[in-house]
Amino acid sequence: MVAYKDHVKELFELSETDRNAFMADVCRVSAAIQKAFAPAKMNYGAYSDKLPHLHFHIVPKYENGFEFGGTFEMNPQKVYLTDAEYAATIEKISEAL
C-alpha cells in the first residue's frame, strides 16, 4: 500500500504537481514489486470508505493464482506472514526500489 503523505480523502483534492508526485510513487513501488516478484499483472485499489485517507493498494496477481482474472478482495482468507516473512518481503521490495 502507498499512502499519501498528508491527510486528504480524494485524489482530486491534490494539486496537479502533488497528484503526479504521488502517482509516481505508486508507479515506483509497482515497478519494484514487479522486479522483485514477477507477477503476471498488477491490480490497484483505492478503497477508503472506512479509512478516509488517500492510499492505493498494489496487488500482484499470478496466473492460476488466487483471484486471477477477477477483482481482488481485501485479504478474504486472512493470510498473515510471520515476522521473518514480512521482513524478507520488505527487504526484497526495498532492494528493487
Order of alpha helices (4+ residues) and beta strands (2+ residues): beta-alpha-beta-beta-alpha
